Amino acid sequence: MIQKSKTYRDPSEAEWRAIYALYSLLYDNGFFTLSKKRSVFTALLGYEVWSWRVVGITVKAVIEIHKNDYKYPTRVLVRDHHRPRKDTYNAIFLRKYEFNEWWAFIWDNDETILMTNAEHNAKDSKEVSPVIPIDPRHSFFIDKEVAGFYYTKGREGKMVKDLFENLTTNQRNLYL
């Protein structure tokens, strides 16, 4: 049976320390380019239920899912880091971070907002609709093993339907 979703959990300190040890090896390695270090680090943080955790969804994303009868709207949504991953990973390889500072920096910058592609592409011009908070501990939009996130109509779709029903008439009219 194919698993349709997973349960969120925060990483353990042992996981973070293991990833930090690998980060230290990468940082100290003079043979790898910055690009290769970023790629390896991306793989280290991928494949985890806590990676790219969704902490909010924009009103426009809620509207797009609503317009698709709460089924996943293909090629419409994207998880967006408030600080681009490339910038975060560049920063950690410009200087060596101590464990606690590194952990806080990575953890804070790994949060994502679910938004439309149009919002993502116009983000610099501040064209993003209001963000509705989502607690990642409720296991919505969990990271898949390779790319993307889990979405089912019965689970995430139901949650988004509840969000849509709680939008004000003004919000619905503005973004529909």
Protein Blocks (a to p, Z undefined) as FASTA:
>chain_A
ZZfbdcdddddfklmmmmmmmmmmmmmpmkbcfklmmmmmmmmmgoiakgopafbdcfkl
mmmmmmnoopacehkbccddfbdfklmmmmmmmpccdfklmmmmmmmmmpccdddfklmm
mmmnopaccdddddfklopaiacfkngcdddfklmmmmmmmmmmmpcfklmmmmZZ
